[in-house]
Amino acid sequence: MKTDLETIRKIIQDGFLDIVTDILEPSEDKLRIILKDKSFMDIRISQIVRNRFDFHWERRHIDKNIFRYDNFPDIRWKRLKSFPYHLHYKQENKVIETNFRKSLPYAFIDFIEFVREKI
């Protein structure tokens, strides 16, 4: 929701400008964060389902990796204890469990801290 994206924007501005160069808003349910290493993150929050999100860190143009934390209930990942929460780790089809929190905005904070550690 718009309010959630505003909260995410504020979190970035207050604590993550050391890794962020720009924050764009390509649509009402999405932020694009440009990172200092020339990678980017897309933050999408569902306008329909409360607390449904995905945080996608795109690095394929740098090292062929992607990382995405989301809670879309894809039945392919039903075996995970944390289902529907999961992290796509380096590849679309490599999915793992994480200790990231499950509710906004805390889930985003955990993800962007993960990104900061990797940059």
C-alpha positions, 0 to 999 in steps of 0.5 A: 500500500502507498503508506507502506511504501512511504514507510519503506522510503523513510527507512531507506532515507534514515538508515541506508543512504550509505548504499543507496543512490536513488529511490524511484517510484515507477508505479503506486505499488512499487519502489525501485532503489538504485544501489551504489554498486549499480545493482537495484532493488524492486520493492512491491507491496500488494494493493489487494492482499494485506502484508503481501510483498516481494523485495527483489535485488537484481544483480544479473548484470553484475554477477548473474545473481538475484535475491528475492524475499517474498511471501507469495504462496508458490506451491513449489516452495510448500516444503519449506517450514517458513512457507509462504515466506522464502528467499530466492538465493542467487537464482530463481529456482534456488529457494531457501528459508531465512530468519527474516521477519515476516511483517512489514516494515521489519521484513524489508529492514532485514532484507536491506541489511542482508543487501548491505552485508553483501555489497 
